[in-house]
Amino acid sequence: MPFTASRSVPGPFRIAGPRCVLPFARDRAFSEDPCVVSLSEYTLLALSSLFVIIDPIATVPAFLAMTAGNTQPERERMSRLALSVCAGLLIGFALTGRWIFHILGITLPAFQMAGSIVLLLIALDMLNAKRSRVHETREETEAGTAKDDIAITPLAVPMLAGPGAISTVILLQAKAESWIHYGLLVASILAVCAASHFILVLGSRWSRWISPIALRVTTRIMGLLLAAIAFQFLLNALRDLKLVSFSPA
């Protein structure tokens, strides 16, 4: 059936009924997501949401506390190993998310709503400038302090690749419309993990000059961004269930 635009909105989208279609791909068969984003928008969403949820800046104080008895080369080795494990785990979920949904019988709106709640809980703690227990508990941090090597646990899991990061990756994977999107998602995970390693190493080298006030301000700003991402996931779920209707800005 030929495409007919029932009304027009500003920007690159045209709307016909409940779904929005890019003008250069109007004959394409789309997935269950009613609004297909461009490659640049998808990349920006993946990079920003992953960086905010992994939150390496807020991880620096716990990393320094758990590695207080280690030398700088040992800290860098543990950071490199932790981020390698984190990247591998998140890429694994990015490539198998749809099969996990199918095997467990989970619908995308259900996971979007559950994931938005997890992200919102983390965001609320970040707005209060404190580390969320969804990332790790105080007991896990204390156990890490007593360990000789904290790279795998608790640093990689659950501090970096925790429930929030895994939920975010699966939600981003569900929005992927092609193998190009999958490639961009994997590249975003690698880029964020590389940046996180750089931040942890930099924080361990410059720990004497890190201002606690600057860390708190940065954490609150990132918490606000994460809360917006959480509500967007929730709105997407409600839209997929046809409980609300809105068009992109």
C-alpha positions in Angstrom: 0.0 0.0 0.0 1.5 3.4 -0.9 2.5 5.8 1.9 0.1 8.7 2.5 1.0 11.4 5.0 -2.1 12.4 7.0 -0.4 15.4 8.6 3.0 17.0 8.7 5.1 18.0 11.7 8.4 20.0 11.9 11.6 18.1 11.4 12.6 15.1 9.4 9.5 12.9 10.4 6.2 12.5 8.6 3.4 10.9 10.4 0.8 8.5 9.0 -1.4 7.0 11.6 0.4 5.8 14.7 3.9 5.6 13.3 6.5 8.1 12.1 8.6 7.3 9.1 11.8 8.8 7.8 11.2 10.4 4.3 14.1 8.5 2.7 12.8 5.1 4.0 9.1 5.4 3.6 8.7 2.0 2.0 10.7 0.2 4.6 9.1 -2.4 6.9 9.7 -1.2 10.5 9.9 -3.1 13.7 7.5 -2.7 16.6 9.0 0.6 17.7 6.8 3.2 16.1 9.5 5.9 15.8 12.7 5.1 14.1 15.6 7.4 15.0 18.4 8.3 12.7 21.9 6.9 13.1 23.3 10.0 14.6 20.4 10.3 17.1 20.8 6.6 18.0 24.5 7.0 18.6 24.1 10.1 20.8 21.4 8.3 22.8 23.6 5.2 23.3 26.7 7.2 24.3 24.9 9.5 26.7 22.7 6.9 28.4 25.6 4.4 28.8 28.0 7.0 30.2 25.5 8.3 32.6 24.4 4.8 33.9 27.9 3.4 34.1 28.9 6.6 35.9 32.7 6.3 36.1 33.0 9.7 37.8 31.0 8.5 40.9 32.9 5.2 40.9 36.3 7.0 41.4 36.0 7.4 45.3 35.0 3.8 45.8 37.8 2.6 43.4 40.3 4.6 45.4 39.1 3.3 48.7 39.2 -0.3 47.5 42.7 0.0 46.0 44.3 2.1 48.8 47.0 -0.5 49.4 47.8 -1.0 45.7 50.4 0.7 43.6 49.5 2.9 40.6 50.4 0.2 38.0 48.2 -2.3 39.9 45.3 0.1 39.9 45.6 0.7 36.2 45.7 -3.1 35.6 42.6 -3.7 37.7 40.8 -0.8 35.9 41.7 -2.2 32.5 40.6 -5.7 33.4 37.3 -4.5 35.1 36.4 -2.4 32.0 37.2 -5.3 29.7 34.9 -7.5 31.6 32.3 -4.8 31.7 32.5 -4.3 27.9 32.3 -8.0 27.2 29.2 -8.5 29.4 27.3 -5.5 28.0 28.2 -6.5 24.4 26.9 -10.0 25.2 23.5 -8.6 26.4 23.5 -6.2 23.4 23.7 -9.1 21.0 21.4 -11.5 22.8 18.7 -9.2 24.1 16.0 -10.1 21.6 16.5 -13.9 22.2 16.3 -13.3 26.0 13.0 -11.6 25.5 11.7 -14.4 23.3 12.9 -17.2 25.6 11.4 -15.6 28.7 8.3 -14.4 27.0 9.0 -10.7 27.9 7.5 -8.0 25.8 9.4 -4.8 25.1 7.0 -2.4 26.8 7.2 -4.6 30.0 11.0 -4.4 30.0 10.9 -0.7 29.2 8.7 0.0 32.2 10.8 -2.2 34.5 14.0 -0.7 33.2 12.7 2.9 33.6 12.0 2.2 37.3 15.5 0.8 37.9 17.1 3.8 36.1 14.8 6.3 38.0 15.9 4.8 41.4 19.5 5.2 40.4 18.8 8.8 39.2 17.1 9.8 42.5 20.2 8.6 44.4 22.5 10.5 42.1 20.4 13.7 42.5 21.1 13.3 46.2 24.8 13.0 45.4 25.2 9.5 46.7 26.1 6.1 45.2 23.0 4.0 44.5 22.6 0.6 46.2 21.4 -0.6 42.8 25.1 -0.3 41.7 26.5 -1.9 44.8 25.8 -2.2 48.5 28.0 -0.9 51.3 28.8 -4.6 52.2 30.0 -5.2 48.7 32.3 -2.1 48.8 33.6 -3.2 52.2 34.3 -6.7 50.9 36.1 -5.2 47.9 38.3 -3.2 50.3 39.4 -6.4 52.0 40.2 -8.1 48.6 43.6 -8.1 47.0 42.1 -7.9 43.5 38.8 -6.1 43.0 38.8 -6.0 39.2 36.1 -8.7 38.5 34.0 -8.2 41.5 32.8 -5.8 42.8 34.3 -3.3 40.3 33.3 -4.9 37.0 30.1 -6.5 38.4 28.1 -4.9 39.9 29.6 -1.5 40.2 30.1 -0.8 36.4 28.0 -3.5 34.7 25.1 -3.5 37.1 21.4 -4.0 36.6 21.0 -0.4 35.3 23.7 -0.8 32.7 22.4 -4.2 31.5 18.8 -2.8 31.3 20.0 0.2 29.3 21.9 -2.0 26.9 18.9 -4.3 26.3 16.6 -1.3 25.8 19.0 0.3 23.3 19.3 -3.1 21.5 15.5 -3.2 21.2 15.6 0.1 19.3 18.2 -1.2 16.8 16.7 -1.4 13.3 19.7 -2.8 11.4 23.1 -4.3 11.8 24.5 -0.7 11.5 22.6 0.1 14.7 24.0 -3.0 16.3 27.5 -1.9 15.3 27.0 1.6 16.6 25.7 0.1 19.9 28.8 -2.1 20.3 31.1 0.8 19.3 29.3 3.0 21.9 29.9 0.4 24.6 33.6 0.2 23.8 33.9 4.0 23.7 32.2 4.5 27.0 34.3 1.7 28.7 37.5 3.2 27.2 36.5 6.6 28.6 35.6 5.1 32.0 39.1 3.4 32.2 40.7 6.8 31.4 38.6 8.5 34.1 39.5 5.8 36.7 43.2 6.0 35.9 43.1 9.8 35.9 41.2 9.8 39.2 43.8 7.5 40.8 46.7 9.7 39.6 45.1 13.0 40.6 43.2 11.9 43.7 44.8 14.6 45.8 43.4 17.4 43.6 39.9 16.0 43.1 37.3 18.3 44.7 34.5 16.5 46.5 32.2 19.4 45.7 32.9 19.1 41.9 32.2 15.3 42.1 28.8 16.0 43.8 27.8 18.7 41.3 28.7 16.4 38.4 26.8 13.5 39.9 23.7 15.6 40.3 23.8 16.8 36.7 24.2 13.3 35.5 21.4 12.1 37.8 19.0 14.7 36.2 20.0 13.4 32.7 19.4 9.8 33.8 16.0 10.7 35.2 15.0 12.2 31.9 16.2 9.0 30.0 14.2 6.9 32.5 11.0 8.8 31.9 11.6 8.7 28.1 11.8 4.9 28.3 8.5 4.9 30.3 6.8 7.1 27.8 8.0 4.8 25.0 6.4 1.9 26.7 3.1 3.7 27.3 3.1 4.8 23.6 3.7 1.2 22.4 0.7 0.1 24.5 -1.3 3.0 22.9 -2.0 4.6 26.3 -0.4 7.9 25.2 0.3 9.5 21.9 3.1 12.0 21.1 5.3 13.0 18.2 9.1 13.7 18.4 10.3 17.2 19.0 
